[in-house]
C-alpha cells in the first residue's frame, strides 16, 4: 500500500522531471511539450520513429538479456500496447 508521504514524493519527482524536460534545450527543439507541460505524444512518436529509421535501429543493452535493437515498427507496437492500458 502506498502512503500519503510516498505519493507526495512521487508528485515532487514528477514535478522536477516536468520542469527539467520543459527547460531542456533538446526537448524544446522537438516542440513536443507545450507551455503547460502537456506532451504531444503523436508528434513525439513520429520524431522518435524518424530518428530510429535514420540510424537503422536503436540498440539497447538489457541486463541478463543482452543487446536488442528497436526499429520504428517496434515503437508502433509499444505505443499500441501502452494505448490499450
N, C-alpha and C positions, 0 to 999 in steps of 0.2 A: 504494500500500500504506500502511496506517495503522500508525504506530509506537506503541510502548507509551506513550510520552510524550503523544502525541495522544489516546490512549484515556483516559489519566489526566485530561487536561484536559477532555475531554468529560464524564467522570464528575463532575468538580468542578463544571462548569457545570450539569449536570443536578441535582446535589445542591442548589446555590444556588437554582435555579429552583423545585425542590420546596419548599424552606424558605420562599421568598418566597410561593408560592401558598398554602401551609398557614397562613401568618400574615397573608395579605391579607384585610382586612375584607369586601370584596365577595365573594370566593371563599368565605369562611366562611358568609356568609348563604345561599349557594346549597346548602350542605351536600352538596357533590359529592366532597369529599376527606375520607377518614377519618383517624384519629389516626396511622395508619401511613403515610399519604401515598398510599394507593390511591384511584384516581379511579373514581367510579360513572359510567361512560360513558353508560349508558342514561338516568340522571337528568339528566346534563349535556345530552344530546341533546334531551330533552324541554324543558328550560329554555331552551336556545338557540332551538328552534323556536317556543316561545311568545313570546319576545322579538322574533323576526323577524316573526312574524304580527302582533303588536301594533303594529309600526312599518311595516307593509306593505312589508317587504323591508329588506335591509341593503345599502346602496350601498357599493361598494368601488372605489377608484381603482387601476387596474393600469397601471404604466408601459408605454408603447407600444401598449396596447390601449384604455385609456380607462376610463370608469365602467361597471361592471356591477352589477346588483342581484341579490343572493341571496334566494331565497324558501325557505320551510320545506321544500318538495319537493326543492330543491337540496341541503339538508342531508341528507335521506334518501339521495339519490343518492351524495353524498360519503361518508357513513357506510358504505353498502353497498360502495363501491369500496375503502375502507380495510379493511373487514372481510374482504374476499376475499384481501387480501395476507397 
